[in-house]
Amino acid sequence: MALVLIAGIACSSDSAGSTPAATEEPAATAVPRVTSPDGLERVTQTVVLPPMMPVHEQVATGAPKIVEVRLEIEEKLIEIAPDGTKMWAMTFNGSVPGPMIVVHQDDFVELTLVNPATNTLQHNIDLHAATGALGGGDLTLVNPGEEVTFRFQATKTGVFVYHCAPGGIMIPLHVVSGMNGAIMVLPRAGLSDAQGQPVKYDKAYYIGEQDFYVPTDENGAYKEYATVGEGIGDTLEVMKTLTPSHIVFNGAVGALTGDGALSANVGDNVLFIHSQANRDTRPHLIGGHGDLVWERGSFDDAPQANLETWFIAGGSAGAAMYEFKQPGLYAYVNHNLIEAILKGAAAHINVEGEWNNDLMEQIKAPGPIN
């Protein structure tokens, strides 16, 4: 066993991408919970690149399932800023963050982790949704050229971080090199508000906030390295300062703005899942609110309502839902505005629809002072 230190869309009618219909809260049943995978149906989840979510049902149908997921590790040079700054990222499936996994409570996740021979380092996976063996980290350490498969039952509902945790100083190094993602475990009856009434989302987006620690040379220019291993020593020294060089959404400054901006329509209920595997953050939707917010990530908790800004603790994920009521450009930011504007932790949502003057209207245009 490896020594591992603990560190902190389109779907069906009950799925993201559909218009929610009014439904009554499902009645409680006395059906015992499934605790064994024996005889359960197997399904393969096709993971997709963030900010998108895999196709999924919002309300589970039938018995729990064995959900097969395959994640392939890729060590790659990525560009993280418009000025051309590059760094060696460690990734699940080539993206920062890694893909979102979506299951329902009591499903079994059967995960295959692949470390191709083209990589140079050991890797594993610690899923905060899993119980035992350091979140799976103690069962999944793979060398280049190896793969491993393990299974766990998703017993807790909510949104959870997963990350690489190969041991010692390599844990934070891998995490801040982009090797993290999230898993959403939905209640079998779907999401509900504080009164227990079911709620549906039309779209869901996954935003992974990432702090990077890129070394600089004597002139203050960001350094670039030929291999993933060459820059480890310098990067560790920057990490010790606890001062990130970049704080970004989805792997790069501007990744979710411009051509990468998110989209919605007036009337859409949009679920935002936000993860930060290392540092605290404070999401805020400029021009909107958190209608329903699961700040600590647990769907067993009643959501808070009508928040202006919410808090995501380092090493966790949270979820917030908002119904867009006006068209236009919205900014979703880390409301440490220095980190949003100067470091890069910002996203845009382009919302289409008809303007409602009853909600907001310009009474007098800018002009000379009377």
DOFIVO-902747 format. One record per atom (N, C-alpha, C): x, y, z; residue in three letters. Coordinates in steps of 0.2 Angstrom, whole numbers, padded with zeros to 4 digits, always signed. Atoms other than C-alpha are relative to their C-alpha. Example, Ala and Ser with C-alpha at 12.3 -4.5 7.8 and 13.67 -1.06 7.14 Angstrom:
BEGIN
+0004-0006+0000ALA+0062-0022+0039ALA+0004+0006+0000ALA-0004-0006-0001SER+0068-0005+0036SER-0004+0005+0003SER
END
This chain:
BEGIN
+0004-0006+0000MET+0000+0000+0000MET+0004+0006+0000MET-0004-0006+0000ALA+0006+0017-0004ALA-0001+0004+0006ALA+0001-0004-0005LEU+0009+0029+0010LEU-0003+0007-0003LEU+0003-0006+0003VAL-0003+0043+0007VAL-0002+0004+0006VAL+0002-0004-0005LEU-0006+0058+0018LEU-0006+0003-0002LEU+0006-0003+0001ILE-0023+0065+0020ILE+0000+0007-0002ILE+0000-0007+0002ALA-0026+0082+0011ALA-0007+0002-0001ALA+0007-0002+0000GLY-0038+0092+0015GLY-0002+0000-0008GLY+0004+0004-0006ILE-0131+0093-0107ILE-0007-0001-0002ILE+0007+0001+0002ALA-0143+0088-0113ALA-0002-0007+0003ALA+0002+0006-0003CYS-0153+0075-0104CYS-0007-0002-0001CYS+0007+0001+0001SER-0170+0067-0103SER-0005+0004+0004SER+0005-0005-0003SER-0186+0075-0096SER+0001+0001+0007SER-0002-0001-0007ASP-0179+0073-0078ASP+0007+0002+0000ASP-0007-0001+0001SER-0162+0079-0084SER+0002+0007-0001SER-0002-0007+0003ALA-0152+0094-0087ALA-0001+0001-0007ALA+0001-0001+0007GLY-0156+0102-0103GLY-0008+0000-0001GLY+0007+0000+0002SER-0175+0100-0101SER-0004+0005+0004SER+0004-0005-0003THR-0189+0112-0095THR-0003-0004+0006THR+0003+0004-0006PRO-0194+0107-0077PRO-0008+0000+0000PRO+0007+0001-0001ALA-0212+0101-0074ALA-0002+0000+0007ALA+0002+0000-0007ALA-0221+0104-0058ALA-0002-0007+0002ALA+0001+0007-0002THR-0221+0087-0049THR-0001+0000+0008THR+0000+0000-0008GLU-0226+0082-0031GLU+0006-0004+0002GLU-0006+0003-0003GLU-0213+0076-0019GLU-0002-0007+0000GLU+0001+0008-0001PRO-0211+0057-0020PRO-0001-0002+0007PRO+0002+0002-0007ALA-0219+0048-0006ALA+0006-0005+0002ALA-0005+0005-0003ALA-0207+0039+0006ALA-0002-0007-0001ALA+0002+0008+0000THR-0206+0020+0004THR+0004-0003+0005THR-0004+0005-0005ALA-0200+0006+0015ALA+0005-0004-0003ALA-0005+0004+0003VAL-0189-0001+0002VAL+0007+0000+0003VAL-0006-0001-0003PRO-0173-0006+0010PRO+0006+0002-0005PRO-0005-0003+0005ARG-0157+0002+0003ARG+0004-0006-0002ARG-0004+0005+0003VAL-0146-0008-0008VAL+0007+0001+0003VAL-0007-0001-0003THR-0129-0012+0000THR+0005-0005-0004THR-0005+0005+0003SER-0122-0025-0012SER-0001+0001-0008SER+0000-0001+0007PRO-0118-0023-0031PRO-0003-0006-0004PRO+0001+0006+0004ASP-0123-0041-0035ASP-0007+0001-0003ASP+0006+0000+0004GLY-0136-0042-0049GLY-0002+0007-0002GLY+0003-0006+0002LEU-0137-0024-0052LEU+0002+0002-0008LEU-0001-0002+0007GLU-0138-0016-0070GLU+0007+0004+0000GLU-0006-0004+0001ARG-0121-0010-0077ARG-0002+0005-0005ARG+0001-0005+0005VAL-0121+0007-0086VAL+0007+0003-0001VAL-0006-0003+0001THR-0106+0016-0094THR-0001+0007+0000THR+0001-0008+0001GLN-0105+0035-0091GLN+0006+0003-0004GLN-0005-0003+0005THR-0097+0044-0105THR+0001+0007+0003THR-0002-0007-0003VAL-0088+0059-0096VAL+0002+0005-0006VAL-0001-0005+0005VAL-0086+0075-0105VAL+0004+0006+0003VAL-0004-0005-0002LEU-0075+0090-0104LEU-0004+0006+0004LEU+0003-0006-0003PRO-0080+0104-0091PRO+0000+0006-0004PRO+0005-0001-0005PRO-0089+0115-0090PRO-0007-0004-0001PRO+0006+0004+0001MET-0102+0103-0097MET+0000-0006+0005MET+0001+0006-0004MET-0109+0088-0088MET-0002-0006-0004MET+0002+0006+0004PRO-0112+0070-0093PRO-0008+0000+0000PRO+0007+0002+0000VAL-0130+0065-0098VAL-0002-0004+0006VAL+0002+0004-0006HIS-0139+0060-0083HIS-0007+0002+0002HIS+0006-0002-0002GLU-0156+0059-0075GLU+0000+0004+0006GLU+0000-0004-0007GLN-0161+0071-0061GLN-0003-0004+0005GLN+0004+0005-0005VAL-0173+0058-0053VAL+0002-0007-0002VAL-0002+0007+0002ALA-0166+0040-0053ALA-0006-0004-0002ALA+0005+0005+0002THR-0177+0027-0061THR+0003-0007+0001THR-0001+0007-0001GLY-0177+0009-0055GLY+0005+0000+0006GLY-0005+0002-0006ALA-0164+0001-0043ALA+0007+0004-0002ALA-0007-0003+0001PRO-0146+0008-0040PRO+0003-0004-0006PRO-0004+0003+0005LYS-0134+0004-0054LYS+0007+0000+0001LYS-0007+0000+0000ILE-0116+0000-0056ILE+0002+0005-0006ILE-0002-0005+0005VAL-0109+0015-0065VAL+0007+0000-0002VAL-0007+0001+0002GLU-0093+0012-0075GLU+0003+0007-0003GLU-0004-0006+0002VAL-0081+0027-0077VAL+0007-0002-0001VAL-0007+0000+0001ARG-0064+0028-0085ARG+0003+0006-0001ARG-0004-0006+0000LEU-0052+0041-0082LEU+0007-0001-0002LEU-0007+0001+0002GLU-0035+0043-0091GLU+0004+0006+0002GLU-0005-0006-0002ILE-0021+0053-0084ILE+0004+0002-0005ILE-0004-0002+0005GLU-0012+0064-0095GLU+0004+0006+0003GLU-0005-0006-0002GLU+0004+0075-0090GLU+0001+0004-0007GLU-0001-0004+0006LYS+0004+0089-0103LYS+0001+0007+0001LYS-0002-0008-0001LEU+0010+0107-0106LEU-0006+0003-0002LEU+0006-0004+0002ILE-0005+0119-0106ILE+0002+0007+0001ILE-0001-0008+0000GLU-0006+0138-0109GLU-0006+0002+0005GLU+0005-0002-0005ILE-0015+0146-0094ILE-0001+0007+0000ILE+0002-0007+0000ALA-0015+0164-0099ALA+0001+0003-0007ALA+0000-0003+0006PRO-0017+0175-0114PRO+0007+0003-0002PRO-0006-0002+0001ASP+0001+0181-0112ASP+0005-0006-0002ASP-0004+0005+0002GLY+0007+0164-0117GLY+0003-0004+0006GLY-0003+0004-0005THR+0012+0157-0100THR-0002-0007+0000THR+0002+0008+0001LYS+0013+0138-0100LYS+0003-0003+0006LYS-0002+0004-0006MET+0015+0125-0086MET-0002-0007-0002MET+0002+0008+0001TRP+0015+0106-0085TRP-0005-0001+0005TRP+0006+0002-0004ALA-0002+0101-0079ALA+0000-0008+0000ALA+0001+0007-0001MET-0006+0084-0072MET-0008+0000+0000MET+0007+0000+0001THR-0024+0080-0078THR-0003-0007+0000THR+0004+0005+0002PHE-0038+0068-0078PHE-0004+0001-0007PHE+0003+0000+0007ASN-0044+0065-0096ASN+0002+0007-0004ASN-0003-0005+0004GLY-0033+0080-0102GLY-0003+0007+0002GLY+0003-0006-0001SER-0043+0094-0094SER+0001+0002+0008SER+0000-0003-0006VAL-0042+0106-0079VAL-0006+0004+0001VAL-0001+0006-0004PRO-0052+0102-0069PRO-0002-0006-0004PRO+0002+0006+0003GLY-0055+0084-0073GLY-0008-0001-0001GLY+0008+0000+0002PRO-0073+0078-0079PRO-0004-0001+0006PRO+0005+0001-0005MET-0088+0079-0068MET-0003-0007-0001MET+0004+0006+0000ILE-0095+0062-0063ILE-0007+0001+0003ILE+0007-0001-0003VAL-0114+0061-0059VAL-0003-0007+0001VAL+0003+0007-0002VAL-0122+0046-0050VAL-0006+0002+0005VAL+0005-0001-0005HIS-0137+0044-0038HIS+0002-0004+0006HIS-0001+0004-0006GLN-0136+0039-0020GLN-0001-0007+0000GLN+0000+0007-0001ASP-0133+0021-0017ASP+0002-0004-0007ASP-0003+0003+0006ASP-0126+0018-0035ASP+0007-0002+0002ASP-0007+0002-0001PHE-0109+0009-0036PHE+0004+0003-0006PHE-0005-0002+0005VAL-0095+0018-0045VAL+0005-0005-0001VAL-0006+0005+0002GLU-0083+0006-0054GLU+0004+0004-0004GLU-0004-0004+0003LEU-0069+0017-0059LEU+0007-0003-0002LEU-0007+0003+0003THR-0054+0012-0070THR+0004+0006-0001THR-0005-0006+0000LEU-0039+0024-0068LEU+0006-0003-0004LEU-0005+0002+0004VAL-0027+0023-0082VAL+0006+0005+0000VAL-0006-0004+0001ASN-0009+0029-0082ASN+0005-0002-0005ASN-0003+0002+0006PRO-0002+0028-0099PRO+0008+0000+0001PRO-0008+0001+0000ALA+0017+0023-0102ALA+0003+0007-0002ALA-0003-0007+0002THR+0019+0041-0110THR+0001+0005+0006THR-0001-0004-0006ASN+0018+0048-0092ASN+0006-0002+0003ASN-0006+0001-0004THR+0032+0049-0080THR+0000-0001+0007THR+0001+0000-0007LEU+0025+0050-0063LEU-0006-0005+0002LEU+0006+0004-0003GLN+0014+0039-0051GLN-0006+0004+0001GLN+0006-0004-0001HIS-0004+0044-0049HIS-0005-0005+0003HIS+0005+0003-0002ASN-0019+0039-0040ASN-0007+0004+0001ASN+0006-0005-0001ILE-0037+0046-0035ILE-0003-0001+0007ILE+0004-0001-0006ASP-0045+0051-0019ASP-0006+0003-0001ASP+0006-0003+0001LEU-0063+0054-0020LEU-0003+0001+0006LEU+0003-0002-0006HIS-0071+0063-0006HIS-0007-0003+0001HIS+0006+0004+0000ALA-0087+0054-0010ALA+0000-0007+0003ALA-0001+0007-0001ALA-0080+0037-0006ALA+0002-0001+0008ALA-0002+0002-0007THR-0078+0028+0011THR+0005-0005+0000THR-0006+0005-0001GLY-0062+0019+0016GLY+0006+0001-0005GLY-0006+0000+0004ALA-0045+0017+0009ALA+0003+0007-0002ALA-0002-0006+0002LEU-0041+0035+0009LEU-0004+0003-0006LEU+0004-0002+0006GLY-0055+0039-0003GLY+0001-0004-0006GLY-0002+0004+0006GLY-0048+0025-0014GLY+0007+0001-0002GLY-0007-0002+0001GLY-0031+0033-0014GLY+0005-0006+0001GLY-0004+0005-0002ASP-0024+0018-0006ASP+0000-0006-0004ASP+0002+0006+0005LEU-0031+0006-0019LEU+0002+0001-0007LEU+0000-0002+0007THR-0027+0015-0035THR+0007+0003-0002THR-0007-0003+0002LEU-0008+0020-0035LEU+0002-0004-0006LEU-0002+0004+0006VAL-0003+0016-0053VAL+0006+0004-0003VAL-0006-0002+0003ASN+0014+0018-0061ASN-0001+0001-0008ASN+0001+0000+0008PRO+0016+0023-0080PRO+0000-0007-0003PRO+0001+0007+0004GLY+0010+0009-0091GLY-0005-0005+0004GLY+0005+0004-0004GLU-0003+0003-0078GLU-0007+0003+0001GLU+0006-0003-0001GLU-0021+0004-0075GLU-0003-0004+0006GLU+0003+0003-0005VAL-0032-0001-0060VAL-0008+0002+0000VAL+0008-0001+0000THR-0051-0003-0057THR-0002-0002+0008THR+0003+0001-0007PHE-0060-0001-0040PHE-0007+0002+0000PHE+0008-0002-0001ARG-0078+0001-0034ARG-0001+0002+0007ARG+0002-0003-0006PHE-0086+0011-0021PHE-0008+0001+0000PHE+0007-0002+0000GLN-0104+0014-0016GLN-0001+0007+0002GLN+0001-0007-0002ALA-0110+0032-0016ALA-0005+0001+0005ALA+0004+0000-0006THR-0118+0033+0001THR-0003+0006+0002THR+0001-0006-0003LYS-0118+0051+0004LYS-0002+0005-0007LYS+0002-0004+0005THR-0127+0064-0007THR+0004+0007+0000THR-0004-0006+0000GLY-0119+0080-0013GLY+0004+0001-0006GLY-0006-0001+0004VAL-0105+0087-0023VAL+0006+0000+0003VAL-0006+0001-0003PHE-0088+0082-0019PHE+0006+0000-0005PHE-0006-0001+0004VAL-0070+0085-0025VAL+0003-0007+0000VAL-0004+0005+0000TYR-0059+0071-0031TYR+0007+0003-0002TYR-0006-0003+0002HIS-0040+0073-0033HIS+0005-0006+0000HIS-0006+0005-0001CYS-0023+0064-0035CYS+0003+0001+0007CYS-0003+0000-0007ALA-0015+0060-0018ALA+0006-0005+0000ALA-0005+0005+0001PRO+0001+0050-0022PRO+0005-0001+0006PRO-0004+0000-0006GLY+0009+0054-0005GLY+0005+0006+0001GLY-0005-0005-0002GLY+0020+0067+0004GLY-0001+0007-0004GLY+0000-0006+0003ILE+0024+0083-0005ILE-0003+0000-0007ILE+0003+0001+0006MET+0017+0076-0021MET-0007+0001+0000MET+0007-0002+0000ILE-0001+0078-0015ILE-0001+0007-0002ILE+0002-0007+0002PRO-0002+0097-0015PRO+0003+0001-0007PRO-0003-0001+0006LEU+0010+0097-0030LEU-0005-0002-0006LEU+0004+0003+0005HIS-0002+0086-0040HIS-0007+0004-0001HIS+0007-0004-0001VAL-0018+0096-0034VAL+0001+0006-0004VAL+0000-0007+0003VAL-0011+0113-0039VAL+0003-0001-0007VAL-0002+0001+0008SER-0005+0106-0056SER-0006-0002-0004SER+0006+0001+0003GLY-0023+0103-0060GLY-0003-0007+0001GLY+0003+0007+0000MET-0026+0085-0055MET-0005-0001+0005MET+0006+0000-0005ASN-0043+0087-0047ASN-0006+0001-0004ASN+0006+0000+0003GLY-0061+0086-0052GLY-0006+0000+0005GLY+0005+0001-0005ALA-0078+0083-0044ALA-0005-0005-0002ALA+0005+0005+0002ILE-0092+0070-0043ILE-0006+0003+0004ILE+0007-0002-0003MET-0111+0074-0040MET-0004-0006+0002MET+0004+0006-0002VAL-0121+0061-0030VAL-0007+0003+0001VAL+0006-0003+0000LEU-0139+0066-0033LEU-0005-0004+0005LEU+0005+0005-0003PRO-0153+0060-0021PRO-0004-0003-0005PRO+0003+0004+0005ARG-0163+0047-0029ARG-0006+0003-0002ARG+0006-0004+0002ALA-0179+0058-0029ALA+0002+0007-0003ALA-0002-0007+0003GLY-0169+0073-0036GLY+0001+0005+0006GLY-0001-0005-0004LEU-0165+0089-0028LEU-0007+0003+0003LEU+0006-0003-0003SER-0178+0098-0016SER+0002+0007+0003SER-0002-0007-0004ASP-0179+0116-0008ASP-0001-0001+0007ASP+0000+0000-0007ALA-0180+0120+0010ALA-0006-0003+0003ALA+0006+0002-0002GLN-0198+0115+0011GLN-0001-0007-0002GLN+0001+0007+0002GLY-0195+0098+0003GLY-0003-0001-0007GLY+0003+0001+0007GLN-0202+0102-0014GLN+0005-0001-0005GLN-0005+0002+0005PRO-0194+0095-0029PRO+0002+0006-0004PRO-0003-0005+0005VAL-0183+0107-0040VAL+0004-0003-0005VAL-0003+0003+0006LYS-0177+0104-0057LYS+0005+0006-0003LYS-0004-0005+0003TYR-0163+0113-0067TYR+0000-0002-0008TYR+0000+0001+0008ASP-0163+0116-0086ASP+0007-0001-0003ASP-0007+0001+0002LYS-0144+0117-0087LYS+0004-0001+0006LYS-0004+0000-0006ALA-0130+0113-0076ALA+0007+0001-0003ALA-0007-0001+0002TYR-0112+0119-0077TYR+0005-0002+0005TYR-0005+0002-0005TYR-0096+0113-0068TYR+0006+0005-0001TYR-0005-0005+0000ILE-0084+0127-0064ILE+0005-0003+0006ILE-0006+0002-0005GLY-0067+0121-0056GLY+0005+0006+0000GLY-0005-0006-0002GLU-0057+0135-0048GLU+0007-0003+0001GLU-0007+0003+0000GLN-0038+0132-0049GLN+0005+0005+0002GLN-0006-0004-0001ASP-0023+0140-0041ASP+0006-0003-0002ASP-0006+0002+0003PHE-0007+0139-0050PHE+0006+0003+0003PHE-0006-0003-0003TYR+0011+0142-0044TYR+0005+0000-0005TYR-0004+0000+0005VAL+0021+0146-0059VAL+0007+0004+0002VAL-0006-0003-0002PRO+0040+0150-0055PRO+0002+0006-0005PRO-0003-0005+0004THR+0048+0166-0062THR+0008+0000+0000THR-0008-0001+0001ASP+0066+0170-0068ASP+0002+0006+0004ASP-0003-0006-0004GLU+0077+0184-0061GLU-0003+0006-0003GLU+0003-0006+0003ASN+0068+0196-0073ASN-0008+0000+0001ASN+0007+0000-0002GLY+0051+0191-0066GLY-0005-0003-0006GLY+0004+0003+0005ALA+0046+0182-0082ALA-0002-0007+0002ALA+0001+0007-0002TYR+0037+0165-0080TYR+0004-0005-0004TYR-0005+0005+0003LYS+0048+0150-0083LYS-0004-0005-0004LYS+0003+0006+0003GLU+0044+0136-0095GLU+0005-0006+0000GLU-0005+0005-0001TYR+0051+0119-0093TYR-0001-0006-0005TYR+0000+0005+0005ALA+0055+0105-0105ALA-0004-0007+0002ALA+0004+0006-0002THR+0047+0091-0095THR-0004+0001+0007THR+0004-0001-0006VAL+0035+0089-0080VAL+0004-0001+0006VAL-0004+0000-0006GLY+0049+0084-0068GLY+0005+0006+0001GLY-0006-0005+0000GLU+0061+0098-0073GLU-0002+0006+0005GLU+0002-0006-0004GLY+0051+0112-0064GLY-0003-0002+0007GLY+0003+0002-0007ILE+0045+0102-0048ILE+0003+0004+0006ILE-0003-0004-0005GLY+0058+0110-0037GLY-0001+0007+0001GLY+0002-0008+0000ASP+0055+0128-0042ASP-0007+0001+0002ASP+0007-0001-0002THR+0036+0125-0041THR-0001-0001+0007THR+0001+0001-0008LEU+0037+0118-0023LEU+0003+0007+0004LEU-0002-0006-0004GLU+0047+0134-0018GLU-0006+0006-0001GLU+0005-0005+0000VAL+0033+0145-0025VAL-0006-0002+0004VAL+0005+0003-0004MET+0020+0134-0017MET+0001+0002+0008MET-0001-0001-0007LYS+0028+0137+0000LYS-0002+0008+0002LYS+0002-0007-0001THR+0024+0156-0002THR-0007+0001+0002THR+0007+0000+0000LEU+0006+0152-0002LEU-0003+0005-0004LEU+0002-0005+0004THR+0004+0165-0015THR+0000-0002-0008THR+0001+0002+0007PRO-0003+0159-0032PRO+0002+0005-0005PRO-0001-0004+0005SER+0003+0166-0048SER-0006+0001-0004SER+0006-0001+0004HIS-0014+0163-0056HIS-0005-0004+0004HIS+0006+0003-0002ILE-0031+0159-0050ILE-0006+0000-0005ILE+0004+0000+0006VAL-0042+0153-0064VAL-0006-0004+0001VAL+0005+0004+0001PHE-0058+0145-0069PHE+0001-0005-0006PHE-0001+0005+0005ASN-0057+0129-0079ASN+0006+0000-0004ASN-0006+0001+0003GLY-0039+0129-0082GLY+0004+0006-0003GLY-0004-0006+0003ALA-0034+0146-0089ALA-0004+0006+0001ALA+0003-0006+0000VAL-0037+0164-0088VAL-0005+0001-0006VAL+0004-0001+0006GLY-0052+0168-0099GLY-0003-0006-0003GLY+0003+0006+0003ALA-0057+0150-0102ALA-0008+0000+0000ALA+0007+0000+0000LEU-0075+0154-0098LEU-0003+0007-0001LEU+0002-0007+0003THR-0076+0171-0106THR+0000+0000-0008THR-0001+0000+0007GLY-0077+0176-0124GLY-0004-0006-0003GLY+0003+0006+0003ASP-0080+0161-0135ASP-0001-0005+0004ASP+0001+0006-0005GLY-0079+0150-0120GLY-0006+0002+0005GLY+0005-0002-0005ALA-0093+0160-0111ALA-0006-0006+0000ALA+0006+0004-0001LEU-0108+0150-0104LEU-0006+0003-0003LEU+0006-0003+0003SER-0126+0152-0111SER-0006-0002+0004SER+0006+0002-0003ALA-0143+0152-0104ALA-0006+0004-0003ALA+0006-0004+0002ASN-0161+0159-0108ASN-0003+0003+0006ASN+0004-0003-0005VAL-0172+0170-0098VAL-0005-0006+0002VAL+0004+0005-0002GLY-0182+0158-0087GLY+0003-0007+0002GLY-0004+0006-0002ASP-0169+0144-0086ASP+0002+0000+0007ASP-0003+0001-0007ASN-0165+0137-0069ASN+0007-0003-0002ASN-0007+0003+0001VAL-0146+0134-0070VAL+0004-0002+0006VAL-0004+0002-0005LEU-0136+0124-0058LEU+0007+0001-0001LEU-0007-0001+0000PHE-0118+0129-0055PHE+0003-0004+0005PHE-0004+0003-0005ILE-0106+0117-0047ILE+0007+0003+0000ILE-0006-0004-0001HIS-0091+0125-0040HIS+0005-0004+0004HIS-0005+0003-0004SER-0075+0116-0034SER+0006+0004+0001SER-0007-0002-0001GLN-0059+0121-0026GLN+0003-0005+0004GLN-0003+0006-0004ALA-0048+0107-0021ALA+0006+0002+0005ALA-0006-0002-0004ASN-0035+0118-0012ASN-0001+0006+0004ASN+0001-0007-0003ARG-0041+0136-0007ARG-0007+0001+0001ARG+0007-0003-0001ASP-0056+0144+0000ASP-0002+0005-0006ASP+0003-0005+0006THR-0067+0154-0013THR-0007+0002+0002THR+0006-0003-0001ARG-0082+0165-0013ARG-0004+0002-0006ARG+0004-0001+0006PRO-0093+0163-0028PRO-0005+0006+0000PRO+0005-0005+0000HIS-0104+0178-0033HIS-0002+0000-0007HIS+0003-0001+0006LEU-0116+0180-0048LEU-0002+0007-0001LEU+0001-0007+0000ILE-0115+0198-0053ILE-0006+0001-0005ILE+0007-0001+0003GLY-0133+0203-0058GLY-0005-0005+0002GLY+0004+0005-0002GLY-0140+0188-0050GLY+0001-0002+0007GLY-0001+0002-0007HIS-0141+0178-0034HIS+0000-0008+0000HIS+0000+0007-0001GLY-0140+0161-0027GLY-0007-0002+0002GLY+0007+0002-0002ASP-0159+0156-0027ASP+0000-0005+0005ASP-0001+0005-0004LEU-0155+0140-0019LEU+0008-0002+0000LEU-0007+0002-0001VAL-0137+0136-0012VAL+0001-0005+0005VAL-0002+0006-0004TRP-0130+0120-0005TRP+0008+0002+0001TRP-0006-0003+0000GLU-0115+0129+0001GLU+0006-0005+0002GLU-0005+0005-0002ARG-0106+0115+0010ARG+0000-0007-0005ARG+0000+0005+0005GLY-0111+0103-0005GLY-0005-0006+0002GLY+0004+0006-0002SER-0122+0091+0005SER-0008+0001-0002SER+0007+0000+0002PHE-0139+0088-0003PHE-0005-0002+0005PHE+0004+0002-0006ASP-0145+0081+0013ASP-0002+0006+0004ASP+0002-0007-0003ASP-0145+0099+0020ASP-0005+0004-0004ASP+0005-0005+0004ALA-0159+0111+0016ALA+0004+0005-0003ALA-0004-0006+0003PRO-0152+0124+0004PRO-0002+0006+0003PRO+0001-0007-0002GLN-0150+0142+0009GLN-0003+0003-0006GLN+0003-0003+0005ALA-0160+0154-0001ALA+0002+0007-0001ALA-0001-0007+0001ASN-0157+0171-0009ASN+0007+0002+0002ASN-0007-0002-0002LEU-0138+0172-0006LEU+0003+0005-0005LEU-0004-0004+0004GLU-0128+0186-0013GLU+0007-0003-0002GLU-0007+0003+0001THR-0111+0177-0011THR+0000-0006+0005THR-0001+0006-0005TRP-0107+0160-0004TRP+0007-0002+0000TRP-0007+0002-0002PHE-0092+0151+0003PHE+0001-0007-0002PHE-0003+0006+0001ILE-0083+0136-0004ILE+0006-0001+0004ILE-0006+0001-0004ALA-0071+0129+0008ALA+0005-0004-0004ALA-0005+0003+0004GLY-0054+0123+0001GLY-0001-0008+0001GLY+0001+0007+0000GLY-0055+0104-0003GLY-0007-0002+0000GLY+0007+0002+0000SER-0074+0104-0006SER-0003+0003-0007SER+0004-0002+0005ALA-0087+0108-0019ALA-0007+0002+0003ALA+0007-0002-0002GLY-0104+0117-0018GLY-0004+0001-0006GLY+0005-0001+0006ALA-0119+0120-0029ALA-0005+0006+0002ALA+0005-0006-0001ALA-0130+0135-0032ALA-0005+0000-0006ALA+0005-0001+0006MET-0146+0137-0043MET-0003+0007+0000MET+0003-0007+0001TYR-0152+0153-0051TYR-0005-0001-0006TYR+0004-0001+0006GLU-0167+0157-0062GLU+0002+0006-0003GLU-0002-0007+0004PHE-0161+0170-0075PHE-0007+0003-0002PHE+0006-0004+0001LYS-0174+0184-0076LYS+0001+0005-0005LYS-0001-0005+0005GLN-0166+0196-0087GLN+0006-0002-0005GLN-0005+0001+0005PRO-0156+0195-0103PRO+0007+0004+0001PRO-0006-0004+0000GLY-0138+0201-0105GLY+0006-0004+0002GLY-0007+0003-0002LEU-0120+0197-0099LEU+0000+0000+0007LEU-0001+0000-0007TYR-0118+0191-0082TYR+0007-0003+0002TYR-0007+0002-0002ALA-0101+0188-0073ALA-0001-0004+0006ALA+0000+0004-0006TYR-0099+0174-0061TYR+0007+0000+0002TYR-0007-0001-0002VAL-0083+0177-0051VAL+0001-0002+0007VAL-0003+0001-0007ASN-0073+0173-0035ASN+0000+0008+0002ASN+0001-0007-0002HIS-0078+0189-0025HIS+0005+0003+0004HIS-0006-0004-0001ASN-0061+0192-0019ASN+0002+0003-0007ASN+0000-0003+0006LEU-0061+0204-0033LEU+0008+0000-0003LEU-0007+0001+0002ILE-0042+0204-0034ILE+0002-0006-0004ILE-0001+0006+0003GLU-0042+0186-0038GLU-0004-0001-0006GLU+0004+0000+0006ALA-0056+0188-0050ALA+0003+0004-0006ALA-0002-0005+0005ILE-0050+0203-0060ILE+0008-0001-0002ILE-0007+0000+0001LEU-0031+0202-0058LEU+0003-0007-0001LEU-0003+0007+0000LYS-0028+0183-0056LYS-0004-0004-0005LYS+0004+0004+0005GLY-0042+0176-0068GLY-0006-0004+0002GLY+0006+0004-0003ALA-0056+0169-0057ALA-0006+0003-0002ALA+0006-0003+0003ALA-0070+0174-0068ALA-0003-0004-0006ALA+0003+0003+0006ALA-0083+0167-0080ALA-0006+0005-0002ALA+0006-0004+0003HIS-0097+0175-0091HIS-0005-0005-0002HIS+0006+0004+0003ILE-0114+0169-0095ILE-0004+0005-0004ILE+0004-0004+0005ASN-0123+0176-0110ASN-0007-0003+0000ASN+0007+0002-0001VAL-0142+0176-0107VAL-0004+0003-0005VAL+0004-0003+0005GLU-0154+0178-0121GLU-0008+0000+0002GLU+0007-0001-0002GLY-0173+0184-0119GLY-0002+0007+0000GLY+0003-0007+0000GLU-0184+0199-0117GLU+0001+0003+0006GLU-0001-0004-0006TRP-0180+0213-0105TRP-0006+0001+0003TRP+0006-0002-0004ASN-0192+0216-0091ASN+0001+0006+0004ASN-0001-0006-0003ASN-0193+0234-0087ASN-0003+0001+0008ASN+0003+0000-0007ASP-0203+0230-0071ASP+0006-0002+0005ASP-0006+0002-0004LEU-0187+0222-0064LEU+0005+0006+0001LEU-0005-0005+0000MET-0175+0236-0069MET-0001+0004-0006MET+0001-0004+0006GLU-0177+0251-0080GLU+0005+0007+0001GLU-0004-0006+0000GLN-0165+0266-0084GLN-0005+0006-0001GLN+0005-0005+0000ILE-0176+0281-0080ILE+0003+0006-0004ILE-0003-0005+0003LYS-0163+0294-0086LYS+0007-0002-0003LYS-0007+0002+0003ALA-0148+0291-0098ALA+0005+0005+0003ALA-0006-0004-0002PRO-0131+0298-0093PRO+0000+0007-0004PRO+0000-0007+0004GLY-0130+0317-0098GLY+0002+0005+0005GLY-0003-0006-0004PRO-0125+0334-0091PRO-0004+0001+0006PRO+0004-0001-0006ILE-0129+0338-0073ILE-0004+0006+0000ILE+0005-0006+0000ASN-0144+0349-0071ASN+0002+0005+0006ASN
END
